[in-house]
Amino acid sequence: MNAALTDEEYRIILDVKHDLHMHPELSREEYRTTEKIKEFLRKLPKAELIDLPVKTGVIARIRGTEPGPETLLRADIDALPQKEMYESPWKSVNEGVMHACGHDFHTAALLGAAMILSRAVEAGELKGCVDLLFQPAEEGTTGARMMIDAGLFDVIHPDYCFGMHNWPSVPAGKIVIHSGALMAAKWNFRIKVFGAGGHGSMPHLNTDPIVCAAAVVQSLQTVVSRNMNPLTPTVLSINMIRGGSPVNRVADEVEIRGTIRSLSDEALDRAITRVETILMQTAEAYECRQEIVWEERIPAVTNTPEMCGMAAHAAAAAVSAIGETEAAVPAASIASKEVQAGICPGITDAPPSLASEDFALYRKYVPSFFYWIGSHTEGEEIEELHKPTFHTDDRALRTAAAIYAAAAML
């Protein structure tokens, strides 16, 4: 079975992608997107929707005609709260919301794979079954947990799981296969510093949490620079400070929000210990009280050597199917060294990123692999993820759909 979109199928999913791009929806608000996905899948004769008690997001199944493994394919569907600055005929019509991370690209690619797999069933060439997961709320890394807690792995029992993300620093259509940690583990935190407010003209009668919070922020910058091995990629970012009054009054409390990310669990543990110690002792020095709340810890996206072998096999099949190579290297023989050496055209490696992905949570339940798919147009300036001018080279949809389909037909 050729795991590639026909020209007609490509035009269909390109229209879907443009429609989703024009109507982006924030995390947990993807109601229109959810209905569009369901509407598309209901038209495929071999796709069946699976009930799950969630307000947004979709799970569906395509059953093969012969026994075989159950494979889970995952795409995310949410957008970001920012204004789009890239001009195109399908620019966002939802003011202040845009697909700045390409989740519309992922969704369209998985729908394209559903079309390919539906054809494979009709041809009697799909073994086992394929679960299609359109996950909401990835941007806050809460959607995977929401789907799992709703009973995802009670209604499906996959043997393998594959996901992907478009990657704007990689040329369109290139497939990144990276062994080991690809994306960072992270732990977001919320800090509150409590003081005792009063008139700003009488500082001796107040305990100023803003001064304390400023000292905390400054001291936390030493965690990475002085407590981490410089050869271990780790970052600590303070992304929000809120507190104070526009009038002459000392605040009662200040809120600080931030994140720690690392490719190493050991480094992340060390950073967490230092954050808690610095916060406690700095607050004490400034005669303030403090509290810290840690949100769910997201593990690193890690590709094992075993899953890399399967992923490379699928990638070679996909590249061959869309005509980028004659597949001179047998898919089954491709290993990480050959991929890194560039022996198979269309497949490459890339340095890992300290961005995070809640796809990592699925690895606790099923062996998983995460691809990056190049989405950069040659000759253009690279527009990174989450920039207001971000956009994808949609010719790469052919590659992304083929990768999903080939992974399901291993």
Secondary structure by P-SEA (a helix, b strand, c coil): ccccccaaaaaaaaaaaaaaaacccccccaaaaaaaaaaaaaacccbbbbbccccbbbbbbbbccbbbbbbbbbbbbbbccccccccccccccccccccccaaaaaaaaaaaaaaaaaaaaaaccccbbbbbbbccccccccaaaaaaaacccccccccbbbbbbbbccccccbbbbbccccbbbbccbbbbbbbbbcccccccccccaaaaaaaaaaaacccccccccccbbbbbbbcbbbbbbcccbbbcbbbbbbccccccaaaaaaaaaaaaaaaaaaaaaacccbbbbbccccccccccaaaaaaaaaaaaaaaaaacccccccccccccaaaaaaccccccbbbbbbccccccccccccccbbbbbbbcccccccccccccccccccccaaaaaaaaaaaaaac
